Amino acid sequence: MTIAIASPAAADDIAPAPETAVRVDGLDVSYVRGRWATRVVSGFSLELAAGETVAIVGESGSGKTTVAAAISGLLPANGLIDTGSIEIFGQGVSGYDARAWRPLRGAVIGYVPQDPLSSLDPLQRVGDQVADAVRQHRAVTTPEAHEIAVDLLTRVGIREPAERARAFPHQLSGGQLQRILIAIAIAGEPRLLIADEPTSALDVTVQRTILDLIDELKRDLGLSVVLITHDLAIAEERSDRLVVLRSGEIREAGPTAEIIARPVDDYTVRLFADAPALSPDKFAGRKAGAGGAPVIEVAGLTKTFRSLAGDGQVAALADVSLSVTEGTIHALVGESGSGKTTAARIIAGLADFDAGAVSVLGRHLPPRHAATNPDATRLQLIYQNALAAFDPRWSIEASLEEPLRINGIESSRVARRAAVREILADVGLPADAGRRRPSELSGGQRQRAAIARALILRPRVLILDEPTSALDVSVQSQIVDLLFALREQHGLTYLFISHDLSLVRQIADDVTVLEKGKVMESGAVEHVFENPQAAYTVRLIESIPGGAR
């Protein structure tokens, strides 16, 4: 299927047809491993006019990133274009080798990768990395390149750019690093920008800022944009045209507004139904409503850390109070650095605190204690990165048996393995998943395994720290369905930490909003989202893609 971004001009229209930025025709791409080749993209066609934005959406493994890599000449060594053609501003590039691609990269095509930390040199200052990109494409001296680099940092909205240019990547926030990658991408003044999931790990306000920046650069520089995203609300809000991929094949394509309003393909319909921003009432009938007694009570919680410079204290939490009612989903939201994860670790007994009171299921936690969960059989914390939560050398079965051994539950190995099989079934994993290592599971399967590890001790409360942030909408929907089913099956209560306010609006009963360690407001989700009282909450809600829906 071919996407015609520019409509044919009428016969009496004297305006020239827009230039074609990208033309892809019948693209087939395979990955070769040993003697075997696996087709991952089949018959992909695209026509993108200059100055337009096309969003390519689909589940993980749909071929989105492979298409972006093929268009930008960044396929890995084992990636092969079997058939089809690619033209960039009329220049055929399908058969180009690395040397032939070199003049196009940066000068014609700018590429923004998904993960800043793996894309930047951790040992080199960010200003030097931007300056290197400048020198590759402009005939300037080293001092001039550094001046241009600072100007670029200013252009992408980095505050105190001269100072930030001297920082190393680990000293900057995720949003700042994403801006650095954009500065590098536009250093050669390209005409085409390919952005691969540029906001997937960012909170809503930073996400909106980055997307606004791309739109601003598009207007100022006349950029054409290929936006790879699994966030359908972003695609709806930011693109002119939409391509829906599944298993490497186009399922639907055309003007974004038309596809959002009237999807034809069954897969597209399901994809939209799974997107929280596009289906805010999907779980309305499964919310708990009025719950019972509080199971988590926090009053006046204060936590400080020593500053990085070592010359003072920084308040991570300041006089925080909240109450989580039995059987409900209570969301804790705020920007990165707001104190959400710190609060979660304190409530889970994994960090001490300076002042205040914390009570979990009637048990009061002392401010100073060993950093171990004092009541693992009643409360468990599920971390954001499921892969990091498992020992990579162990099978899933071994990792699930470990909590049983530590807590003296099911003393015989036969009984432990039976418990593992039962909990794997509860979270929808096949029995043979227990024999695999974490790296052998998909992202969604790993998240299910992490939930299984937390549930094997049969706790009453789960704290979930960004449990769906790295998952596409379909897998995210499956995990949320699972959480609702488990809550009903086991009588669970959830403290749900998320930067995805669309998801919070969709599933939570109550919400507490944190800004820089302080509670801005707290209450029923419907009340807070429909009638926010704090200016900060208003700004968060206004930053949700499709938030006005």
WONOR-V975287 format. One line per field, one symbol per residue. burial: b if it has 16 or more other ideal C-beta (glycine too) atoms within 10 Angstrom, else e. A space follows every 10 residues. Layout:
burial: ???
//
This chain:
burial: eebebbeeee eeeeeeebeb bbbbbebbbb beeeeeeeeb bbebbbbbbb bbbbbbbbbe bbbbbbbbbb bbbbbeeebe beebebbbbe eebeebeeee beebbbbbbb bbbbebeebb eeeebbbbbb bbbbbebeee eeeebbebbb ebbebbbbee beebbebebe ebebbbbbbb bbbbbbbbeb bbbbbbbbbb bbbbbbbbbb bebbeebbee bebbbbbbbb bbbbbbbbbb bbbbbbebbb bbbbbbeebb eebeeebbee bbebbbbbbb ebbeeebbee beebbbbbee bbbbeeeeee eeeeebbbeb ebbbbbbbbb bbbbbebbbb bbbbbbbbbb bebeebebbb beeebeeeee eebebbebbb bbbbebbebb eeeebbbbbb bebbeeeeeb eeeeebbebb eebbebbbbe eebbebebee bebbbbbbbb bbbbbbbebb bbbbbbbbbb bbbbbbbbbb ebbbebbeee ebbbbbbbbb bbbbbbbbbb bbbbbbbbbb bbeebeebbe ebeeebbeeb bebbbbbee
//
